[in-house]
Amino acid sequence: MIVSKTDVGGRMTYVNDVFVRVSAYSEEELIGKPHNLIRHPDMPRAVFKLLWDTIQAGNEIFAYILNLAGDGAHYWVLAHVTPTFSARGQIVGFHSNRRTPHRAALAQIQPAYERLLAEERRHSSTRDAVAASAALLDEIVKSQAASYDEFIWSLEPEEVAR
């Protein structure tokens, strides 16, 4: 299990040894850096917008994420990201646990992400690109499930999704 924690600004405050090994960065290269250090350029911005909107609203999210390692390699994860709350109920950071997704799920998510990226590339403005890609993500989800969460879990093999 890959584990990391960030502050509210997304800067890493903790990474476990699995994160260090898989990301091909040292702990010193990670702590204090923005988590998007490992963002792969082929990862749709709309997915990250949904992720940030969800966790900043105080909710958890599961998402398939393509990461870029420090050595140039890439790796897919199924991430579970949750806000961390203070005793007063304020969000003080975020916690993410990630695992290797099933190949069957990736075979379905990769074409969807390619469609999102193609839509983003059609727009010169980042704001317009993210808005158009987010609308397409909504369409993809609604064509297959009642909600984003149901869509994500519909991609996992039945024995895992239970």
Secondary structure as UniProt FT lines:
FT   STRAND          2..7
FT   TURN            8..9
FT   STRAND          11..15
FT   HELIX           17..23
FT   HELIX           27..30
FT   TURN            31..32
FT   HELIX           35..38
FT   TURN            41..42
FT   HELIX           45..56
FT   TURN            57..58
FT   STRAND          61..68
FT   TURN            70..71
FT   STRAND          74..85
FT   TURN            87..88
FT   STRAND          91..99
FT   HELIX           103..121
FT   HELIX           126..144
FT   HELIX           148..155
FT   HELIX           158..161
//
